[in-house]
């Protein structure tokens, strides 16, 4: 997360262990807790692939495909923005499409459609690639999640 386009002031949030998707954890998000909220305008999502236990066969292992089911960025409203309670948070990523470094994902609209389901976007590039969400204003980010599965919260 960053306030600058070049990510020179980036706050890097990450989990310390690979997430392994099993039949029991399918569609669950990885959680990364923030000690304090982060102020940012740009959010960049990085992934190296996935580890899965197939739910319909005995195959298990790592793959380089990245399937993103949903990305949420939760922030408090800026002054002048209106909702019933100024302290409420909302998903500022809802309905927005990210900038993609690499090949455009298949079904990219599913990444921010507000549904955490089996309808996901598939990043079609290998190697060092990212998705980046840019917002008009800087927001105090309290929580973000990627059903890829990655999740941050504060």
C-alpha positions as a printed NumPy array, in Angstrom:
array([[  0.   ,   0.   ,   0.   ],
       [  1.336,   3.439,  -0.85 ],
       [  0.434,   7.109,  -1.075],
       [  2.788,   7.559,  -4.053],
       [  2.447,   6.127,  -7.55 ],
       [  6.056,   4.9  ,  -7.509],
       [  5.534,   3.081,  -4.17 ],
       [  8.526,   4.918,  -2.648],
       [  6.662,   5.093,   0.692],
       [  5.174,   1.602,   0.479],
       [  3.877,  -0.332,   3.476],
       [  4.372,  -4.014,   2.705],
       [  1.864,  -6.394,   4.266],
       [  2.403, -10.11 ,   3.961],
       [  1.783, -13.455,   5.578],
       [  4.678, -15.493,   6.874],
       [  3.514, -18.866,   5.572],
       [  2.123, -20.194,   2.333],
       [ -1.579, -20.853,   2.442],
       [ -2.69 , -24.338,   1.481],
       [ -6.237, -24.594,   0.227],
       [ -8.013, -27.777,   1.327],
       [-11.601, -28.916,   0.98 ],
       [-12.215, -27.486,   4.48 ],
       [-10.653, -24.076,   3.7  ],
       [-11.91 , -23.632,   0.125],
       [-13.012, -19.998,  -0.462],
       [-11.546, -18.929,   2.908],
       [ -9.216, -15.923,   3.038],
       [ -5.724, -15.728,   4.494],
       [ -5.668, -13.195,   7.334],
       [ -2.838, -10.742,   7.985],
       [ -3.452,  -8.437,  10.95 ],
       [ -2.236,  -4.824,  10.88 ],
       [ -1.221,  -3.272,  14.183],
       [ -2.463,   0.135,  12.946],
       [ -4.357,   1.304,   9.846],
       [ -2.311,   2.459,   6.832],
       [ -2.99 ,   5.643,   4.83 ],
       [ -2.731,   4.877,   1.125],
       [ -3.968,   5.723,  -2.346],
       [ -2.524,   2.703,  -4.156],
       [ -2.917,  -0.973,  -3.318],
       [ -0.784,  -3.562,  -5.099],
       [ -1.481,  -7.307,  -4.861],
       [  1.418,  -9.739,  -5.436],
       [  1.203, -13.512,  -5.568],
       [  3.545, -16.305,  -6.549],
       [  0.999, -19.051,  -7.174],
       [ -0.929, -21.394,  -4.94 ],
       [ -0.785, -24.66 ,  -3.029],
       [ -3.86 , -26.824,  -3.195],
       [ -5.187, -30.194,  -2.166],
       [ -7.526, -31.031,  -5.011],
       [-11.068, -31.573,  -3.77 ],
       [-11.998, -34.099,  -6.471],
       [ -8.819, -36.21 ,  -6.748],
       [ -5.714, -37.117,  -4.773],
       [ -3.482, -34.51 ,  -6.474],
       [ -1.751, -32.068,  -4.128],
       [  0.973, -29.489,  -4.732],
       [  2.02 , -26.059,  -5.944],
       [  0.816, -24.402,  -9.11 ],
       [  1.82 , -21.098, -10.684],
       [ -1.739, -20.092, -11.496],
       [ -3.317, -17.341,  -9.412],
       [ -7.1  , -17.273,  -9.133],
       [ -8.448, -14.144,  -7.445],
       [-12.015, -14.522,  -6.21 ],
       [-12.505, -11.109,  -4.599],
       [-10.409,  -8.145,  -3.492],
       [-11.766,  -5.742,  -0.888],
       [-10.226,  -2.511,   0.392],
       [-12.02 ,  -1.219,   3.485],
       [-11.54 ,   2.427,   4.485],
       [-13.196,   5.187,   6.504],
       [-14.885,   7.891,   4.476],
       [-13.059,  11.116,   3.712],
       [-14.489,  14.447,   4.886],
       [-17.326,  15.471,   2.598],
       [-18.223,  11.915,   1.594],
       [-21.608,  10.876,   2.856],
       [-22.97 ,   7.734,   4.442],
       [-25.27 ,   7.478,   7.479],
       [-22.35 ,   7.384,   9.945],
       [-19.01 ,   9.08 ,   9.148],
       [-17.226,   6.361,  11.157],
       [-18.55 ,   3.563,   8.949],
       [-16.172,   1.834,   6.606],
       [-16.934,   0.692,   3.078],
       [-15.339,  -1.349,   0.325],
       [-13.717,   1.292,  -1.915],
       [-12.599,  -1.418,  -4.387],
       [-16.18 ,  -2.533,  -5.112],
       [-16.866,  -2.407,  -8.845],
       [-13.442,  -0.948,  -9.727],
       [-11.083,  -2.75 , -12.084],
       [ -7.368,  -2.787, -11.223],
       [ -4.381,  -1.828, -13.354],
       [ -2.682,  -5.083, -14.36 ],
       [  1.056,  -5.536, -14.87 ],
       [  1.227,  -8.483, -17.244],
       [ -1.488, -10.108, -19.324],
       [ -5.058,  -9.119, -18.492],
       [ -6.702, -11.672, -16.22 ],
       [ -9.572, -13.732, -17.541],
       [-12.893, -12.604, -16.017],
       [-11.325,  -9.534, -14.334],
       [-14.697,  -8.019, -13.337],
       [-15.15 , -10.865, -10.822],
       [-12.234,  -9.509,  -8.791],
       [-14.292,  -6.679,  -7.309],
       [-17.925,  -7.676,  -7.86 ],
       [-18.634,  -8.013,  -4.127],
       [-19.167, -11.774,  -4.3  ],
       [-16.865, -14.247,  -2.575],
       [-17.693, -17.245,  -4.714],
       [-16.227, -19.631,  -7.296],
       [-16.433, -16.951, -10.028],
       [-12.838, -15.698,  -9.993],
       [-10.359, -13.852, -12.166],
       [ -7.31 , -15.799, -13.346],
       [ -4.032, -13.903, -13.795],
       [ -2.632, -15.111, -17.134],
       [  1.01 , -14.109, -16.607],
       [  3.83 , -15.945, -14.924],
       [  6.801, -14.363, -13.178],
       [  6.791, -11.01 , -11.402],
       [  3.333,  -9.526, -11.963],
       [  0.858,  -7.527,  -9.916],
       [ -2.591,  -6.015,  -9.779],
       [ -2.778,  -2.417,  -8.61 ],
       [ -5.835,  -0.499,  -7.456],
       [ -5.624,   3.311,  -7.581],
       [ -8.045,   5.612,  -5.785],
       [ -8.74 ,   9.32 ,  -6.352],
       [ -8.028,  10.192,  -2.711],
       [ -5.769,   8.862,  -0.002],
       [ -7.727,   6.727,   2.462],
       [ -6.995,   5.371,   5.901],
       [ -7.037,   1.653,   5.082],
       [ -8.349,  -0.494,   7.909],
       [ -8.783,  -3.808,   6.177],
       [ -8.205,  -5.44 ,   2.847],
       [ -8.791,  -8.902,   1.587],
       [ -8.066, -10.999,  -1.419],
       [ -9.858, -14.275,  -1.812],
       [ -6.815, -15.722,  -3.445],
       [ -6.685, -16.241,  -0.494],
       [ -4.995, -13.27 ,   1.276],
       [ -6.549, -11.013,   3.933],
       [ -5.326,  -8.039,   5.945],
       [ -7.105,  -6.329,   8.8  ],
       [ -6.459,  -3.717,  11.499]])
